[in-house]
């Protein structure tokens, strides 16, 4: 039986031109060889499987080539190149620092450096995984690395550059290898398929490239496994099954259900995905990547950022045109919050389903919020504050009736003021709970459509002949004091104290300005601003009320007293309590301030 050689070894590059995705390094090395400006020590660092050791071997072979080509490549025909290709060269030494990391190993290597090369110009030492060397071994290597013989060249390779001592880094020319792009991996795999007479769909090769995460060695290992699994005919479906990756068709199905606001179909699709053994967190991450690709598809300038197969680009572009940019941004923020909640949730499936139910009603919310006067605040809460649950129907504006205040507790408004003339949105919900008895529901108990809500909004905006009475400072102050009393009843004394020391002003027609004098008080009020504004709007029956928090650090309230020193405090105590002064005199006490 013929011995099988894996693709990672069979197709290992033998010259600089065949190295994939590292042209910035290979070009530099070839120019250094041609211009005879070769350094005595190199450090190749970067992720795994991107060509560090391969480039080190190619460099070691090229610098000893007897018939160097004009482009800086080795001829592969001279005695030196043939000896290297056959593994019989005495001028190239490789050391695995992972298993030879002691001081004695480095001293043995240093002893070999004293012997000149045999029939060649240079003697090359390749130390792989150099970060595994001990500190003592590094220190024993410093002097030789700094001033080696003219014929000695050291090439160090590592995946963890941060573990290398600075004294080593300063003695080497550092080359940073980068991850290989998806396009380069796919192109290289297509070339191997042509040589091996393997039939592979381009979509399947894209899956291999995505799974390898920029590592060519991993991509070739996955490729060999799929060739054995499929018998030399790699299809997209077989690659999905073997790599345990979710088919992009599921994301298209989920998007169709979300656009139709079909919760039942969305949950059934999620259940089908979970039944296949996929984790909910992977579903959230995959959906976020899918929406990111849709957002990129909306701009032709960003097509270079797409890492999808050519056959799928048309479908992505068609789906992207059906999604507004505001919806995509809001959906990405929602999914990002859902991923955090999923990791900390006990009922993970419920968290996953709630996230996709929100997506079903997100389009309706974005369009409705854009028509509401306070839409910016509502949309901000939708994206960033997923904990508020005051809106009871799915993103609909619920008119809040004006309550009649008790006599003497809160100010009463003039009879000429029209109660609640416009629909009012208090905040954005995170759980969708349709209440059939609430205003805005249809006679059949179903949720109102977006067109119905828009008509109601337009109707509410029609001008009326009723003129509101100007807002007075006395009315605001009474409501303000009543809110402070409510905070004290709940035990929030710190916040109540901050509100007590704030200064209130009224700016016509419906603006309240609250002035503070320090940053701590400003932060207290800023965190509570939304709740205070909601309370004042309801009690004063003014939905258009605006509340602003101002910070005046240089201004100090008149009643603020300066802070006394310990000595001043003790002197005041003696003035108010003469017995303290008498006790100090009789006992001859000395006060330690």
MOGIMO-V992893 format. One record per backbone hydrogen bond with DSSP energy under -1.0 kcal/mol. CO is the residue of the C=O (numbers start at 1). NH is the residue of the N-H. E is the energy in kcal/mol with one decimal. If there is no record, write none. Layout:
CO/NH/E
CO/NH/E
This chain:
6/9/-1.0
6/10/-2.8
7/11/-2.6
9/12/-1.1
16/19/-1.2
22/25/-1.2
22/26/-2.3
23/27/-2.2
25/29/-2.3
26/30/-2.4
27/31/-2.2
28/32/-2.1
29/33/-1.9
30/34/-2.4
31/35/-2.5
32/37/-2.5
40/154/-2.5
41/173/-2.1
42/156/-3.0
43/175/-3.0
44/158/-2.3
45/177/-3.5
49/216/-1.5
49/217/-1.1
51/55/-2.2
52/56/-1.8
53/57/-2.2
54/58/-2.4
55/59/-2.4
56/60/-2.1
57/61/-2.1
58/62/-2.6
59/63/-2.1
62/65/-1.4
69/72/-2.0
73/69/-2.5
78/82/-2.5
79/83/-2.4
80/84/-2.1
81/85/-2.8
82/86/-1.9
83/88/-2.7
84/87/-1.3
91/124/-2.8
93/126/-3.3
95/128/-2.3
96/99/-1.0
96/100/-1.4
101/134/-1.7
102/106/-1.5
103/107/-2.4
104/108/-2.2
105/109/-1.7
106/110/-2.5
107/111/-2.1
108/112/-1.3
109/113/-1.2
112/115/-1.5
123/153/-2.2
124/93/-2.6
125/155/-3.0
126/95/-3.0
127/157/-2.5
128/97/-2.3
129/132/-1.9
130/133/-1.7
134/138/-2.4
135/139/-2.3
136/140/-2.0
141/145/-2.2
142/146/-2.0
143/147/-2.2
149/152/-1.5
151/123/-3.4
153/125/-2.7
154/42/-2.5
155/127/-2.4
156/44/-3.6
157/130/-2.3
158/46/-1.2
160/163/-1.3
161/164/-1.8
165/168/-1.1
165/169/-2.0
166/170/-2.3
168/171/-1.1
169/172/-1.4
173/43/-2.8
175/45/-2.4
181/185/-2.0
182/186/-2.3
183/187/-2.3
184/188/-2.2
185/189/-2.5
186/190/-2.2
187/191/-1.6
188/192/-1.8
189/193/-2.4
190/194/-1.8
191/195/-1.6
192/196/-2.6
193/198/-2.3
199/234/-2.7
201/205/-1.9
202/206/-2.0
203/207/-1.8
204/208/-1.9
205/209/-2.3
206/210/-2.5
207/211/-2.4
208/212/-1.8
214/180/-2.2
215/219/-2.0
216/220/-2.4
217/221/-1.9
218/222/-2.6
219/223/-2.2
220/224/-2.3
221/225/-1.9
222/226/-2.4
223/227/-2.2
224/228/-1.9
225/229/-2.1
226/230/-2.6
227/231/-1.3
227/232/-1.2
232/199/-2.2
234/201/-2.0
235/239/-2.0
236/240/-2.1
237/241/-2.3
238/242/-2.3
239/243/-2.5
240/245/-1.6
247/250/-1.5
248/252/-1.7
249/253/-2.3
250/254/-2.5
251/255/-2.2
252/256/-2.1
253/257/-2.1
254/258/-2.4
255/259/-2.5
256/260/-1.7
257/262/-2.6
258/261/-1.0
261/263/-1.1
262/266/-1.8
263/267/-2.6
264/268/-2.1
265/269/-2.1
266/270/-2.2
267/271/-2.4
268/272/-2.1
269/273/-1.9
270/274/-2.6
271/275/-2.4
273/278/-1.3
274/277/-1.7
279/283/-1.5
280/284/-2.2
281/285/-2.4
282/286/-2.7
283/287/-2.6
284/288/-2.1
285/289/-2.3
286/290/-2.2
287/291/-2.5
288/292/-2.2
289/293/-2.3
290/294/-1.9
291/295/-2.3
292/296/-2.1
293/297/-2.0
296/299/-1.4
299/302/-1.4
300/303/-1.2
302/305/-1.9
303/306/-1.5
309/312/-1.1
312/316/-2.3
313/317/-2.4
314/318/-2.3
315/319/-2.4
316/320/-2.4
317/321/-1.6
320/323/-1.3
324/328/-2.1
325/329/-2.4
326/330/-2.2
327/331/-2.7
328/332/-2.3
329/333/-2.1
330/334/-2.3
331/335/-2.5
332/336/-2.1
333/337/-2.1
334/338/-2.1
335/339/-2.0
336/340/-1.4
337/341/-2.2
338/342/-2.5
339/343/-1.6
340/344/-1.1
346/348/-1.3
347/351/-1.7
348/352/-2.2
349/353/-2.5
350/354/-2.5
351/355/-1.8
352/356/-1.6
353/357/-2.1
354/358/-2.3
355/359/-1.5
356/360/-1.4
357/361/-1.1
361/365/-1.8
362/366/-2.6
363/367/-2.1
364/368/-2.0
365/369/-2.8
366/370/-1.4
368/371/-1.3
369/372/-1.0
372/375/-1.8
374/378/-1.8
375/379/-2.8
376/380/-1.9
377/381/-2.0
378/382/-2.0
379/383/-1.7
380/384/-2.6
381/385/-1.6
393/395/-1.1
406/409/-1.6
406/410/-1.1
414/417/-1.9
435/438/-1.4
438/441/-1.2
442/445/-1.7
446/442/-1.9
449/453/-1.9
450/454/-2.2
451/455/-2.2
452/456/-2.3
453/457/-2.1
454/458/-2.6
455/459/-2.4
456/460/-2.1
457/461/-1.2
459/462/-1.3
472/476/-1.7
473/477/-2.7
474/478/-2.1
475/479/-2.0
476/480/-2.7
477/481/-2.6
478/482/-2.1
479/483/-2.2
480/484/-2.0
481/485/-2.0
482/486/-1.8
483/487/-2.0
484/488/-2.1
485/489/-1.9
486/490/-1.5
487/492/-2.5
491/493/-1.5
492/496/-2.0
493/497/-2.4
494/498/-1.7
495/499/-2.1
496/500/-1.9
497/501/-1.6
503/515/-2.9
505/513/-2.8
507/511/-2.0
510/546/-2.2
511/507/-3.5
512/548/-2.7
513/505/-2.3
514/550/-3.3
515/503/-2.1
516/552/-2.6
518/522/-2.0
519/523/-2.2
520/524/-2.1
521/525/-2.3
522/526/-2.4
523/527/-2.1
524/528/-1.3
528/532/-2.4
529/533/-2.8
530/534/-2.2
531/535/-2.1
532/536/-2.6
533/537/-2.5
534/538/-1.9
535/539/-2.6
536/540/-2.5
537/542/-1.6
542/545/-1.6
546/512/-3.0
548/514/-2.8
550/516/-2.4
557/560/-1.2
565/569/-2.3
566/570/-2.1
567/571/-2.1
568/572/-2.0
569/573/-1.9
570/574/-1.9
571/575/-1.7
572/576/-2.1
573/577/-2.7
577/580/-1.6
578/582/-2.2
579/583/-2.6
580/584/-1.9
581/585/-1.9
582/586/-2.6
583/587/-1.9
584/589/-2.0
